[in-house]
Amino acid sequence: MSMIDTVVRVLDTHGKLTTPAGSLAPDADLYAAGMTSHASVNVMLAVEDAFDIEFPDELLTKSTFCSIGAICSAVEGLLEAAA
Amino acid sequence: MMIDTWFGDPESPNLGFLHLPDDRRAVGGVVICAPLGYDQVLGYRALRFVGQELAARGVAALRFDYVGEGDAAGQSGSAHSPELWMSSIARAAAYLREAGVENIALLSLGAGALIANEAALTVDATALALWDPELSGRRFLRRQRSLFELTVGDHGGPNDPNALLSLTLHPEAAAWLRAREVTADALPVGIDTLIVGRRANDESPATLALRSTLPARAEYRSVTGQEELLEAPSSLAVLPEETIAGMADWLRERFPAASVPLTPTVTDRAVVGEAPDGTPVVERLLRVGPDELFVIETSREGDTDSGVVVLQPGAAEHRVGPGRFQVLAARELAERGYRTIRFDRRVTGDTTEVRPGEPSLLFTEEWVDDTDQLVAGLGLTADVAHAGLCAGGWVAARMAERRAARLTVLFSPNYFKTAALRAGEYSVLTQEERNGTRRFSGLKRRVRGILPGWAWPVLSKLQLFHDPAVLLEASTRRESSTVALLLTPHDRENFEAHRGPDAVARLQGKGADIRVTNYPFGDHSLFGEDVRAAMLGDLLALVEETLPRAAAVTAGSRA
């Protein structure tokens, strides 16, 4: 499963979005699509489980989780740093 | 039926609520172990409903605040918090046994599982139910830390890299929690255990590992509806009735068929501190008025002649999490020679039984009536202050229409109409706001920006717009009456958008003593510890300036 597919699956399970994550553009605002702060934390923890990574404190901001693209970009950065 | 009582060590008492079957006989008893963090705030009424459901099945249930949390004695943030959580559970079990209960079970919610799982063997529990358990202490701390950063972190306060949402933890206590896990190996041996997890976590590695290795006497149930209870604003929370009924049935089946009579000890007075001169600070539990409002009165022992401060929380919350500022304020003020009152309004905390689907009463006339009922029932007279957060501050301001007050303090006010909402209306408005379907809000915002100065008071009096002058007019009408607005940056922005500075100037022009304090940081709900401490300090100073202390304190300070 590709990174974006995994992130979409996590968002569908934990994001509380009003529309399926797969129908959103990579830069669509997830908060505008119904994601709450609580849901974004659940998304973060599920993404951590899926990729075996941990978001550092400096990435615990709304902008890290504001879109599918932003999440993928943060995950890529963390995976590269770990490699 | 429900009994309010202090219990445990008289040096550091716990406040508890004992649910009993109406015939005062029970087949067993359940110690309800509260969650930590914001779940404690959002899950409070749900756990009361659990107590009700257990009592309806012939089981006694005790809810309580851990020492250092809620209305219990003690300070939060102690290095000894884990011992205090564990000993609080042990005291609750001992209290039930002393009342006559023979078999004890534990039920926890959220991170309460990390404590209850440890305590089950030490209290010789018959059964253990872990509702929506946090399976890893480390993960719980990360969740609370992330929630703090995502909800409060951008409010510009001093940066505390260890701040958690709605929870103050000493590093040693955090280390204890971080090392706790609910795994198949960590479950207590020889005890029937029910784990009720949320469906969305079915595929998480921790849940998969737990379920694949469950010991023989453990059962796992996957449920929906937890997010609707614990991840929604309190005004929109939905009670998962089916889940609660299922847990209550499971617990009932763990006890024998025959019931035994119970004779619980009821203690309505406790010493919770000490004034500088050594006089005990005492708290009394009261039920007041036709709705039997749950009330805690705090004062120095013997003080009856001081000014009285009535404290109210925000939203539909009570006194855990940030709402504990009321407990700290009450005890601090009592030490200084003032009497304080904190209480639960209808459909909050421990006033009124939980009814599924009950409407939120935020910004309704019912809560003004409750406060009026409280003041009348306690016979409070002229030297009274009303202080409240957000909706509690709105009630405080509205009280001025009915009774005189020397001081009115509004923490984080954001609702400036005197027209009350109907029961449940706030929940509808919140939902519409979330869905983006609220009518006229954009139009009102645009009109608000261009409305000429003369038209503003006219339209505001018709309650078409929020106008601080309309809400505060009654509070400032009387001589010797002070009004204070304590504003975080976001609330200040809202205050200014509703022409608050003009309103204050107009009222001051008529001779009103009205003060506005702007804090350079802080969040509306006072999750941030710094803004909470700053507002608490300002409340103490305002009370000391405006209300008389007990004569004994005044005489002492003169001597």
Interface residues (C-beta under 8 A of the other chain):
Chain A: T13 H14 K16 G34 T36 S37 H38 A39 S40 V41 N42 M44 L45 A46 D49 E54 F55 D57 L60 T61 K62 F65
Chain B: R139 R142 R143 R145 S146 L147 E149 L150 T151 G153 D154 P161 A200 E203 S204 P205 E227 L230 E231 R434
